[in-house]
Amino acid sequence: MAMNREQKRMLQKQGALDADGSPKATRRPPSAPRPKDQRTKPRQFVREVRAEMRKVNWPSRVETTNYSIIVLITIVVLTALIAGADFGLARAVLWVYDA
């Protein structure tokens, strides 16, 4: 691997290279086996899910309606912009190549 002097100096400071610039061979210690966590029972899982869902701040019907309208308007506007750009570019390409 080609390295410049700056990279070699940085790697030597970090301890990844020897004084002559060759990589140090280091072994990682074997990772300790992870203890197996106990699985929760389905009934406990459902209880925990229901408890978490009670903490969610759900939007009201009015907020949901307003957000839906905003999303629909945004989709219509962006679709119109993309369709207009597509139509205009197609006409321009046909005009250039049909001439």
FIDRENSE-136301 format. One line per field, with one value per atom (N, C-alpha, C): residue number from 1; residue in three letters; atom name; x, y, z. Coordinates in Angstrom, 3 decimals. Atoms other than C-alpha are relative to their C-alpha. Last residue first. Layout:
// FIDRENSE-136301
i	[NUM,...]
aa	[ALA,...]
at	[CA,...]
u	[X,...]
v	[Y,...]
w	[Z,...]
// end
This chain:
// FIDRENSE-136301
i	[99,99,99,98,98,98,97,97,97,96,96,96,95,95,95,94,94,94,93,93,93,92,92,92,91,91,91,90,90,90,89,89,89,88,88,88,87,87,87,86,86,86,85,85,85,84,84,84,83,83,83,82,82,82,81,81,81,80,80,80,79,79,79,78,78,78,77,77,77,76,76,76,75,75,75,74,74,74,73,73,73,72,72,72,71,71,71,70,70,70,69,69,69,68,68,68,67,67,67,66,66,66,65,65,65,64,64,64,63,63,63,62,62,62,61,61,61,60,60,60,59,59,59,58,58,58,57,57,57,56,56,56,55,55,55,54,54,54,53,53,53,52,52,52,51,51,51,50,50,50,49,49,49,48,48,48,47,47,47,46,46,46,45,45,45,44,44,44,43,43,43,42,42,42,41,41,41,40,40,40,39,39,39,38,38,38,37,37,37,36,36,36,35,35,35,34,34,34,33,33,33,32,32,32,31,31,31,30,30,30,29,29,29,28,28,28,27,27,27,26,26,26,25,25,25,24,24,24,23,23,23,22,22,22,21,21,21,20,20,20,19,19,19,18,18,18,17,17,17,16,16,16,15,15,15,14,14,14,13,13,13,12,12,12,11,11,11,10,10,10,9,9,9,8,8,8,7,7,7,6,6,6,5,5,5,4,4,4,3,3,3,2,2,2,1,1,1]
aa	[ALA,ALA,ALA,ASP,ASP,ASP,TYR,TYR,TYR,VAL,VAL,VAL,TRP,TRP,TRP,LEU,LEU,LEU,VAL,VAL,VAL,ALA,ALA,ALA,ARG,ARG,ARG,ALA,ALA,ALA,LEU,LEU,LEU,GLY,GLY,GLY,PHE,PHE,PHE,ASP,ASP,ASP,ALA,ALA,ALA,GLY,GLY,GLY,ALA,ALA,ALA,ILE,ILE,ILE,LEU,LEU,LEU,ALA,ALA,ALA,THR,THR,THR,LEU,LEU,LEU,VAL,VAL,VAL,VAL,VAL,VAL,ILE,ILE,ILE,THR,THR,THR,ILE,ILE,ILE,LEU,LEU,LEU,VAL,VAL,VAL,ILE,ILE,ILE,ILE,ILE,ILE,SER,SER,SER,TYR,TYR,TYR,ASN,ASN,ASN,THR,THR,THR,THR,THR,THR,GLU,GLU,GLU,VAL,VAL,VAL,ARG,ARG,ARG,SER,SER,SER,PRO,PRO,PRO,TRP,TRP,TRP,ASN,ASN,ASN,VAL,VAL,VAL,LYS,LYS,LYS,ARG,ARG,ARG,MET,MET,MET,GLU,GLU,GLU,ALA,ALA,ALA,ARG,ARG,ARG,VAL,VAL,VAL,GLU,GLU,GLU,ARG,ARG,ARG,VAL,VAL,VAL,PHE,PHE,PHE,GLN,GLN,GLN,ARG,ARG,ARG,PRO,PRO,PRO,LYS,LYS,LYS,THR,THR,THR,ARG,ARG,ARG,GLN,GLN,GLN,ASP,ASP,ASP,LYS,LYS,LYS,PRO,PRO,PRO,ARG,ARG,ARG,PRO,PRO,PRO,ALA,ALA,ALA,SER,SER,SER,PRO,PRO,PRO,PRO,PRO,PRO,ARG,ARG,ARG,ARG,ARG,ARG,THR,THR,THR,ALA,ALA,ALA,LYS,LYS,LYS,PRO,PRO,PRO,SER,SER,SER,GLY,GLY,GLY,ASP,ASP,ASP,ALA,ALA,ALA,ASP,ASP,ASP,LEU,LEU,LEU,ALA,ALA,ALA,GLY,GLY,GLY,GLN,GLN,GLN,LYS,LYS,LYS,GLN,GLN,GLN,LEU,LEU,LEU,MET,MET,MET,ARG,ARG,ARG,LYS,LYS,LYS,GLN,GLN,GLN,GLU,GLU,GLU,ARG,ARG,ARG,ASN,ASN,ASN,MET,MET,MET,ALA,ALA,ALA,MET,MET,MET]
at	[N,CA,C,N,CA,C,N,CA,C,N,CA,C,N,CA,C,N,CA,C,N,CA,C,N,CA,C,N,CA,C,N,CA,C,N,CA,C,N,CA,C,N,CA,C,N,CA,C,N,CA,C,N,CA,C,N,CA,C,N,CA,C,N,CA,C,N,CA,C,N,CA,C,N,CA,C,N,CA,C,N,CA,C,N,CA,C,N,CA,C,N,CA,C,N,CA,C,N,CA,C,N,CA,C,N,CA,C,N,CA,C,N,CA,C,N,CA,C,N,CA,C,N,CA,C,N,CA,C,N,CA,C,N,CA,C,N,CA,C,N,CA,C,N,CA,C,N,CA,C,N,CA,C,N,CA,C,N,CA,C,N,CA,C,N,CA,C,N,CA,C,N,CA,C,N,CA,C,N,CA,C,N,CA,C,N,CA,C,N,CA,C,N,CA,C,N,CA,C,N,CA,C,N,CA,C,N,CA,C,N,CA,C,N,CA,C,N,CA,C,N,CA,C,N,CA,C,N,CA,C,N,CA,C,N,CA,C,N,CA,C,N,CA,C,N,CA,C,N,CA,C,N,CA,C,N,CA,C,N,CA,C,N,CA,C,N,CA,C,N,CA,C,N,CA,C,N,CA,C,N,CA,C,N,CA,C,N,CA,C,N,CA,C,N,CA,C,N,CA,C,N,CA,C,N,CA,C,N,CA,C,N,CA,C,N,CA,C,N,CA,C,N,CA,C,N,CA,C,N,CA,C,N,CA,C,N,CA,C,N,CA,C,N,CA,C]
u	[-0.387,-34.561,0.926,0.812,-36.205,0.414,-0.337,-33.415,-0.852,-1.417,-33.507,0.288,-0.265,-37.330,1.452,0.572,-37.791,0.255,-0.828,-35.372,-0.527,-1.294,-37.118,0.890,0.206,-40.589,1.319,0.291,-39.434,-0.207,-1.264,-37.827,-0.214,-0.851,-41.038,1.309,0.599,-43.256,0.890,-0.109,-40.961,-0.543,-1.408,-40.627,0.209,-0.325,-44.390,1.443,0.641,-44.976,0.304,-0.766,-42.414,-0.591,-1.325,-43.969,0.805,0.161,-47.532,1.353,0.328,-46.562,-0.155,-1.234,-44.858,-0.241,-0.910,-47.976,1.272,0.545,-50.371,0.955,-0.121,-48.189,-0.501,-1.413,-47.828,0.200,-0.320,-51.596,1.448,0.644,-52.168,0.307,-0.719,-49.603,-0.599,-1.303,-51.086,0.780,0.251,-54.588,1.312,0.350,-53.415,-0.238,-1.235,-51.672,-0.273,-0.832,-54.845,1.278,0.629,-57.017,0.848,-0.170,-54.642,-0.596,-1.398,-54.472,0.241,-0.208,-58.270,1.436,0.626,-58.654,0.238,1.465,-56.185,-0.540,0.612,-52.589,-1.512,0.729,-51.405,-0.588,0.814,-48.761,-0.692,-0.101,-47.491,-0.941,-0.869,-47.219,0.090,0.719,-50.239,0.825,0.941,-48.481,-0.833,-0.722,-45.579,-0.946,-0.469,-47.853,0.741,1.148,-49.643,0.411,0.373,-46.321,-1.164,-0.986,-45.177,-0.327,0.178,-48.378,0.956,1.194,-48.145,-0.261,-0.306,-44.563,-1.192,-0.808,-45.508,0.322,0.903,-48.276,0.734,0.895,-45.930,-0.928,1.134,-43.288,-0.949,1.243,-40.091,-1.114,1.057,-36.920,-1.235,1.224,-34.131,-1.042,1.066,-30.951,-1.230,1.293,-28.172,-1.045,0.991,-24.866,-1.334,1.055,-22.478,-0.969,1.350,-19.398,-1.048,0.650,-16.237,-1.385,1.129,-14.492,-0.664,1.280,-11.149,-1.137,0.365,-8.336,-1.344,1.095,-7.380,-0.269,1.110,-4.039,-1.047,0.631,-1.623,-1.144,0.952,0.816,-0.559,-0.149,2.407,-1.054,1.136,2.437,0.301,0.769,5.811,-1.132,1.150,7.000,-0.792,-0.421,10.553,-1.165,-0.880,9.575,0.439,-1.292,6.675,0.807,-1.191,3.168,1.220,0.342,-0.313,1.206,-0.484,0.777,-0.324,1.133,-1.343,0.416,0.472,1.793,-1.142,-0.996,3.202,-0.398,0.195,-0.036,1.023,1.241,0.166,-0.228,-0.216,3.820,-1.253,-0.860,3.130,0.211,0.801,0.167,0.830,0.956,2.277,-0.862,-0.646,5.148,-0.981,-0.942,3.017,0.538,0.345,1.539,0.998,-0.797,1.445,-0.506,0.851,0.000,0.898]
v	[-1.146,20.306,-0.364,-0.020,17.155,1.108,1.111,16.524,-0.064,0.001,19.909,-1.089,-1.181,20.291,0.016,0.245,16.722,1.175,1.026,17.376,-0.294,-0.594,20.641,-1.007,-0.884,19.055,0.607,0.862,16.242,0.836,0.583,18.759,-0.916,-1.036,20.771,-0.555,-0.419,17.724,1.021,1.115,16.293,0.387,0.082,19.655,-1.119,-1.160,20.106,-0.027,0.225,16.561,1.153,1.045,17.119,-0.279,-0.507,20.422,-1.033,-0.957,19.055,0.555,0.767,16.026,0.926,0.617,18.315,-0.839,-1.036,20.469,-0.619,-0.555,17.523,1.024,1.017,15.734,0.533,0.094,18.897,-1.013,-1.206,19.454,-0.052,0.118,15.832,1.210,1.008,16.106,-0.122,-0.569,19.364,-0.977,-0.996,17.882,0.604,0.733,14.825,0.959,0.565,17.011,-0.756,-1.089,19.039,-0.535,-0.525,15.930,1.096,1.007,14.314,0.473,-0.020,17.496,-0.998,-1.242,17.736,0.076,0.176,14.068,1.237,-0.044,14.545,-0.173,-1.253,13.412,-0.081,0.174,10.555,1.332,-1.208,11.312,-0.046,-0.712,7.796,1.192,-1.164,6.756,0.849,-1.005,4.445,1.276,-0.680,2.603,1.034,-0.974,1.809,0.780,-1.070,0.186,1.071,-0.845,-1.800,1.162,-0.753,-3.076,0.932,-1.067,-4.050,0.855,-1.005,-5.991,1.180,-0.767,-7.738,1.072,-0.835,-8.816,0.891,-1.125,-10.071,0.963,-0.833,-12.246,1.235,-0.804,-13.525,0.919,0.809,-14.602,0.870,-0.328,-12.646,-0.870,-0.484,-14.353,0.327,0.780,-14.613,0.624,-0.679,-13.049,-0.904,0.042,-15.360,0.661,0.801,-14.261,0.050,-0.815,-13.035,-0.892,0.377,-15.126,0.833,0.824,-13.165,-0.380,-0.651,-11.918,-0.974,0.589,-13.435,0.651,1.065,-10.971,-0.585,-0.393,-9.133,-1.127,0.940,-9.912,0.555,0.054,-7.244,-0.987,1.109,-7.398,-0.049,0.846,-4.012,-1.092,0.118,-2.635,-0.925,1.206,-1.809,-0.144,-0.240,1.786,-1.236,0.087,1.290,0.145,-1.124,2.599,-0.026,0.048,0.160,1.230,0.311,1.099,-0.067,1.011,1.031,-0.417,1.313,2.770,-1.094,0.785,5.872,-1.406,-0.602,7.997,-0.795,0.328,5.585,0.593,1.389,5.820,-0.442,0.076,9.625,-1.432,-0.604,9.570,-0.119,0.891,7.120,0.550,1.148,9.179,-0.950,-0.471,12.340,-1.153,-0.144,10.598,0.405,-1.107,9.394,0.149,-1.042,5.962,1.127,-1.210,3.352,1.043,-1.166,0.000,1.232]
w	[0.844,-37.067,-1.111,1.213,-35.747,-0.950,0.883,-33.228,-1.262,0.362,-31.491,-1.039,0.824,-31.532,-0.484,1.331,-30.290,-0.938,0.644,-27.422,-1.400,0.361,-26.531,-0.722,1.160,-26.664,-0.465,1.147,-24.370,-1.260,0.458,-22.005,-1.200,0.594,-21.772,-0.531,1.261,-21.221,-0.712,0.935,-18.565,-1.369,0.390,-16.801,-1.020,0.842,-16.836,-0.479,1.295,-15.527,-0.956,0.684,-12.756,-1.379,0.358,-11.741,-0.782,1.089,-11.885,-0.445,1.204,-9.795,-1.197,0.486,-7.276,-1.251,0.497,-6.955,-0.564,1.242,-6.675,-0.596,1.047,-4.117,-1.331,0.368,-2.016,-1.123,0.775,-2.053,-0.469,1.307,-0.945,-0.887,0.786,1.858,-1.392,0.372,3.162,-0.877,1.048,3.079,-0.479,1.222,5.021,-1.160,0.545,7.607,-1.298,0.520,8.148,-0.640,1.215,8.455,-0.624,1.037,10.936,-1.320,0.427,12.993,-1.134,0.757,13.082,-0.514,1.320,14.104,-0.868,-0.026,16.960,-1.424,0.484,16.781,0.051,1.244,19.051,-0.461,0.120,21.683,-1.360,1.274,22.312,0.001,-0.159,25.992,-1.266,-0.794,25.773,0.152,0.890,22.930,0.750,0.816,25.242,-0.907,-0.887,27.832,-0.801,-0.336,25.108,0.896,1.202,23.787,0.301,0.180,27.278,-1.226,-1.066,27.978,-0.188,0.339,24.595,1.051,1.160,25.320,-0.353,-0.500,28.797,-1.145,-0.797,27.286,0.529,0.853,24.582,0.787,0.425,27.110,-0.810,-0.691,27.264,-0.554,0.879,26.203,0.831,-0.075,28.698,-0.910,-0.727,27.528,0.031,0.688,26.504,0.884,-0.728,27.928,-0.734,-0.582,25.286,0.753,0.449,24.748,0.723,-1.015,25.424,-0.497,-0.656,22.343,0.962,0.390,21.616,0.777,-0.928,22.196,-0.419,-0.875,19.073,0.969,-0.098,17.692,0.929,-1.315,16.602,-0.055,-0.069,13.748,1.414,-1.183,13.390,-0.047,-0.919,9.875,1.166,0.300,8.368,1.014,0.858,8.457,-0.364,1.401,9.808,-0.977,0.307,13.265,-1.460,-0.692,13.365,-0.366,0.778,12.178,0.909,0.994,13.782,-0.836,-0.387,16.967,-0.985,-0.480,16.527,0.418,-1.248,16.301,0.601,-1.025,13.715,1.344,-0.397,11.726,1.038,-0.753,11.687,0.493,-1.317,10.680,0.871,-0.793,7.858,1.404,-0.425,6.580,0.865,-0.995,6.537,0.528,-1.318,4.807,1.084,-0.055,1.898,1.429,-0.971,1.722,-0.114,0.109,-1.031,0.982,0.000,0.000,0.000]
// end
